[in-house]
Amino acid sequence: MNANTQHDIGKLLLRVTLGVLVLLHGLAKLNGGMAGIVRMVEARGFHGALGYGVLLGEVVGPLMLIAGFHARIGGALVFVNMLFAIVLVHLGQLGSFNSQGGWSLELQAMYLVGGLAVALLGPGRFSVNER
């Protein structure tokens, strides 16, 4: 197996894993309804319609990642979604640790940086359109 194939397999693993894990969060939000998210966004002074952006970052973007269809855009959607999630929901946990000694935002950080990595690296050869 040559180095290019290994890189493409690594990109495939990154984007499919990130896509599936973030999609599960999006599907849970769809199942539970969007009203709570809209209220939270409004409570922070933003227009409630912005709350529906979570569907882009947690449903549309992850589906793009899984398929490798314009995966750079999908990665960027996940990245922006996680920026909003950290600022709107998790900012108070920025300097705290969980009960196992890990950073309280380690999951959010992995999703944030994973989305940025796919946006920068691209999807690799094993994707719908290699962009």
C-alpha positions in Angstrom: 0.0 0.0 0.0 1.5 3.3 -1.0 1.6 6.5 1.0 -1.2 8.2 -1.0 -3.5 5.3 -0.4 -2.7 5.4 3.3 -3.5 9.1 3.4 -6.8 8.6 1.6 -7.8 5.8 4.0 -6.9 8.1 6.9 -9.1 10.9 5.5 -11.9 8.4 5.0 -11.7 7.2 8.6 -11.6 10.7 9.9 -14.5 12.1 7.9 -16.8 9.0 8.3 -16.1 8.7 12.1 -16.7 12.5 12.6 -19.8 12.4 10.4 -21.4 9.5 12.1 -20.7 10.7 15.7 -21.9 14.3 15.0 -24.9 13.0 13.0 -26.1 11.1 16.1 -26.3 14.4 18.0 -28.2 16.0 15.2 -30.7 13.1 15.0 -31.3 13.3 18.7 -32.1 17.0 18.4 -34.5 16.3 15.5 -36.1 13.6 17.6 -36.4 15.9 20.7 -37.6 18.9 18.7 -36.0 22.2 18.0 -38.0 24.3 20.4 -35.4 24.1 23.2 -32.5 25.1 21.0 -34.5 28.0 19.5 -35.3 29.3 23.0 -31.7 29.0 24.1 -30.5 31.0 21.0 -33.2 33.6 21.6 -32.1 33.8 25.3 -28.6 34.8 24.1 -30.1 37.7 22.1 -30.0 36.0 18.6 -32.9 35.5 16.3 -34.6 32.2 16.9 -34.1 31.1 13.3 -30.4 30.8 13.9 -31.2 27.8 16.1 -32.1 25.9 13.0 -28.4 26.3 11.9 -27.8 23.3 14.2 -29.4 21.2 11.5 -26.8 22.3 9.0 -23.9 21.5 11.4 -25.3 18.3 12.9 -27.3 16.7 10.1 -26.4 18.2 6.6 -22.7 18.6 7.3 -22.2 15.1 8.7 -24.1 13.6 5.8 -21.7 15.4 3.5 -18.7 14.1 5.4 -20.0 10.5 5.4 -20.5 10.5 1.6 -17.5 12.7 0.9 -19.8 15.0 -1.1 -18.2 18.5 -0.9 -16.7 17.3 2.4 -14.6 20.4 2.9 -17.9 22.4 3.2 -19.3 19.6 5.5 -16.2 19.9 7.7 -16.6 23.7 7.8 -20.3 23.3 8.8 -19.3 21.0 11.7 -16.5 23.4 12.7 -18.8 26.5 12.8 -21.6 24.5 14.5 -19.1 23.5 17.3 -17.9 27.1 17.7 -21.5 28.1 18.3 -22.1 25.2 20.6 -19.0 26.1 22.7 -19.9 29.8 22.9 -23.7 29.3 23.5 -23.6 26.2 25.8 -20.2 25.2 27.0 -18.3 28.5 27.6 -18.6 28.1 31.4 -16.8 24.7 31.2 -13.8 26.1 29.3 -11.4 25.8 32.3 -12.9 22.8 34.0 -12.2 19.1 34.2 -14.5 16.1 34.3 -14.6 13.5 37.1 -12.0 11.4 35.2 -9.5 14.2 35.1 -10.1 15.0 31.4 -11.0 18.4 30.0 -14.8 19.0 30.2 -14.8 20.1 26.5 -12.7 17.3 25.1 -15.5 16.0 22.9 -16.5 19.4 21.6 -12.8 20.1 20.9 -12.4 16.9 19.0 -15.5 17.7 16.8 -14.3 21.3 16.3 -10.8 20.3 15.3 -11.9 17.3 13.3 -14.3 19.5 11.3 -11.4 22.0 10.6 -9.1 19.1 9.7 -11.5 17.8 7.0 -12.1 21.3 5.7 -8.3 21.8 5.3 -7.3 18.3 4.2 -10.3 17.4 1.9 -12.0 14.1 1.7 -9.5 12.0 -0.1 -9.9 9.7 -3.0 -12.5 7.5 -1.4 -15.4 10.0 -1.7 -18.2 11.0 -4.0 -16.5 14.0 -5.6 -13.0 14.2 -4.0 -13.7 17.9 -3.0 
